[in-house]
Structure formats: C-alpha cells, structure tokens
C-alpha cells in the first residue's frame, strides 16, 4: 500500500481507473495508450504484465516487440523488470530478431524513447509551453494537432541491462570486451548491472576469458559485483576467495563471502575427497 497514491497525484485518474484501462483494453493500441498515457502505480507484479502480453499476442505478431518494450520500461513493473523480460521471452512469442532488438535497446540505449500521437492525450489541439526563454514573458506556445507525434523518454532499469548483458554474451561468448566497455560507460549503478549480467553468463566462456571476467568483477567499484565475482571464485577456490574478501574495503562484502566460504568449505572438501582429482575442473587462476 506504500505506492498507493491519491487521484490528485495521479493527475485526476483514480488508481482503479488506471488498472481498468489496462485490463479492459480492446486492442493492442488501446493497451499501448494506457501504458503510455496512464500514470501507473509502482509495485506491480510481473505476472500481470505477462498476462496482458499474452492476451494481445496469443499467436505472435509484428507488434509484440513494441508491447514488450513498453511493458518492460513501464514504471508499474520497474521493480520486477528482470523477471518480466525473462518471462516475456519464455512465452515463445518473440522471435530471435525481436529478442535481439530487446538486447540492443536495453544494453546500448541510454533511455528508451516512446513516440505516440498527441491525440492519445487529448483529441483537441494542444498548446505546449516550450519553456525555452529565461522568463515566462518570452516563452513560446506551440499548438499541435492530435495526429502530431510526441515523444517521451523512459529510463532503462538496471535489471533490464543485466538481462541484456547476459543474453548478449550467451549469444556470442566473444563479446566480453565490448560489454565491459559498456559497463564502464554507464557508470556505477547501470554499469554494475551490465557486469553482473556478464558474470551471470560466465558458463559460456572458455577458461581464459572466464578468468578475465572474474578479475574484472573482483576489481569492480560496486560491492554487489565483487560479491558475485567472489562467489564464483569460491565455488572452486574457497581459500583464495576468503583471502580476497578479508581485505575488501566493504564490510558487507567481507561478511557475505566469509559466510559463504565457511558454509561451503566442508561440503567442498568432502566432494573433492570422494571424487578425487578432476583434470577437467575449471582452473581459472592457474599459472600459465
């Protein structure tokens, strides 16, 4: 109930009206309009969006990609967007090219631009204050017709970037370098999401490249990425992971890996003793 807002905060539309507009949309264009124009309430569950997607794209069509982009970037589901994009892909409705477009947008775009007719807001002519003057007396008013295109930019949530990075690497395991470069470009939060996605897909990399990916993760400024990299390292070299975690500047990283290393130490030792030496075991940090 923390996300429940008043009619006034929703621009005159009651929360129930917003939900009704989504679930009673008779066509896919009606759904798009509700997604773009409606104010939206944060805190929605991904299954709600998946249900809307299936309702309007039961048999798959060219419009499915646009619907997927609108759903994934909608503020209603921004807290569950990673689970949402995976669920949409799992429906099987989106083709390989569509999935490629999702990856391209969520990974390489700074924001997602939505263009729609002004008539979705009002069937009448609209006057827009451009606000490009130093004071109100010099502002310009522009009248646009209902068929005129208008645009809005939506942020791309970090879970979408994480999914896109993992999906991109699984499509082409040779893409570590450009993905790492993009992570640096995006900065702390979004860049960490991209790096986390790289580590999510580490199973597709050869030993040398996987070692490089883990090294990048271990050096990453954000603690959550270092935890993930240390966790991968601890799976086959708990002692090294513990030693690196012990000197990490972030107490959260130290606590997290210490707990994991202690938990896995006995199980790992028992497994190795029973199985014996395994020459095929991943040895990412051996001397070359």
N, C-alpha and C positions, 0 to 999 in steps of 0.2 A: 504493500500500500504506500510505500515511500515515494513511488513515482506517480501517484495519483494526483492530477492537477485539476484546478477549477476550470469552469467554462471560459472565464475571462483569460486565464493563462493559455488556453488552447485557441485563442482568437475567436471565441464565440461558439466553437463546436464542443459539445459535451463529449466526454470520453466514450460513452456508449455509442454516440453517433459515429465516432471515428471507427470503432470496431464494426458497426453495422455496414458502413461504407465499404470496408474491406471484404466482408464475408457475403455481401449481397451483390457484389459487382457482377453484372450480367455478361460482360465481355472482358477480354484481356485489356482493352483500352480503358474500360472503367476501373479495372484494378490498378493500372498504371497511374491513372488520375488520382485515385485515393492514396496511393503510395507517395506521389509527388506533392500533392496539394495538402493532404491531411497532415496535421501537426505531429501525430504519432506519440505514443507513450513508451518510454524506455522500459525495459524489463520483460519484453515478450519472450516466449519460448520458441525455439527453432522449429518444433513440430507444427506450430501454427503457420509459419511461412511455407513450410514444405507442403502442408495441406492446400494452401492457396495455389501454389505452383502446380500441384497435381490436378487440381480442379480445372485449371485453364489450359493445361498442356498434357492432357491424358495420352495423346498419341504422338506428341512431339511435333514441333513446327519451327519455322524460322524466327518466331517471336520469343521462343523460350529463353534465348540468351539474354535479351533485353529484360525480361522479367527476372531472371536470376540476378542480373547486375543490380536492379532496383531493390530486390529483396535483401541482398547481402549488404548493401550500403545504406539500408534504411535504419534510422536511429532506433526503431522499435526493437530491433534484434542485434544491436551493435555489441551487446554483452555476450551474445551466443553466436556470433557470426562465423567462427571457425567450425563449429558443429554444423551450422546451417549450410555452408558451402559444400562440406563433405556429403551431407545428406542429399543436396540437390544433385550432385554428381552421381551419387549412388542410385538415383531414380532411373538412370539409363536414358533419360530424355535428351540430355545434352550430348551432342556428337563430339568427336575428337577435336574438331576445329573450334567448337564452342568453348570447350574446356581450355583450349589454347588461348582464346580471347580472354577468358577469366584470368588466367595466369598472367597474361600480358598487362591487363589493366591493374590487377592488384599488386603486381610486382614493380612495374615500371612507371605507372602514373603517380603523380603526387596527390591528385584528387580525381574523383570521378565526376565528369560533367554531364548533367542531365539537361536535355533540351526538350521543351514541350510548348504547345500553343498557349498564348496568353489567355485564350478563351477558357482554359481549364480553371483559371482563377475568376474570371468574370466574362460574361457574354457581351458586356458593353465595352466601349473604348476606355482604355486605362490611361491615367496621367501618372508618369513616373518622374519623381524629382531626382535628377542625376547627382545632385549634391556635389558638383564639381567646382563650386565657387567658394571663395573664402568666407562669405556671409550669405545669409538667406536671401538678401535682395538680388544677388546675382545668380541664384540657382536657376537651372533650366528645366522646364517641364516639357516632357515629350509624350505625345499621345500615340499609343499603339493600338492597332486593331486586334480583334480576338483571334485572328489567324496568324498573327506575328509570332515568330519563335522567341522564346525567352529561355534563359539558362540559369542553372544553379549548380554550384559545385558541392559535392559531398566528400567528407573525409573517408579515407580507407582505413578501417580498423586494423590494428596490429595482428589479430588472429587471421585476417584475410591474407596479409602479407606472409605470415608464417606458412599457411597452407600453400600459397602460390610458390614460395621458395622450395618447399619440399616436393611439390608436384613437378616443378621445373627440373629439379635435379634428378628425380626419378625418370623423367623423360629423356634426359641427356646427362649422364654422370660426368661429362667433361665440363660442366658449367660452374664448377666451384669458383673459379676466379671472377667471372662477372657477377656472380651472386654475392661474393664477399665485397666486391667493389660497390655494389648497390647498397649493401648494408651500411657501409661507411658513409655513403652519400646521404642516407635517410636520417642519420643521427641516432640519438640514444634509444628512444622507445621503439620506433619503427624499424631501425636497423637491428636492434636486438631480436625483433620478431623474425626478420629475414634470416639471421644467423641461427636462431632456434630451429627454423624450418630446414636449414641445411643439415643440422645435427639430427633432426627427425628422420632424414632420409639417408643417413650415413651407411646403411646396409648396401647401397648400390655402388659404393666407391671401392676401388682397389685399396690395398693396404697403405700404399704411399700417400694416396690422396686422402684417405680417411684419417691418417695421422696428421696431415696438414689441416684438415677441418677441425680436428680436436684441438690442435695447437692454437688455431685462430680463436676457438671458443674459450680456451683457458686464458687467453690474453684479452678477452673482450671486457670493456668497461662495466657492463651491466652484470650484476651478480647472478641473476637468474640464468644467464647464458653460461657463466662459469660453472654454476651448479650442474647444468645439463652436461657440459663437457667433462667435468669431473666424474659424474655418474657413469658416463660411457667408459671413461678410463678405469674406474673402479671395478667394472664388470670383468676385466681381465688382469688388472694390476692394482689391487686394493692398496698395497703398500705405497706405491707411487702416488695414488690419489690422496691418501691420507697425508703424505708429506707435503704435497702441494696445498691441500686445504688448510693445513696447520699454519701456513704463513700468509694465507689470503687476508687482505685488509678488511674484508666484510665479515662481521661476526656471524651473520646469517649463513654465509657460505661455509664457514668453519663448522657450525653446528650441524648443518644439513648433511654434509659429506661425512663427518665423523659418525653420525648416527647410521648412515647407510653402510659405511665401511665396517663398523662393528657388527651390524646385522648380517652382512654377507660373508664375513671372514670365515666363520666356522663352516657355513654351507659350501663356500668355495673350496676350502681345504678338503672337506670330505669328498666332494665331487672329483677333485683332481686326484686324490689318493686312490679312489675306486677306478677311475678311468685310465690312470697312468698318463704318461706324456702323450700329447696330441700334436704331431708335427704340423697339422693343418690349422692349429689355433691361431687366431689373429694376433699378431705381434707387432703392434703399430710403433712401438718405441725401441725396437731393437737397433743396435748399431749397424751401420751399413758401410 
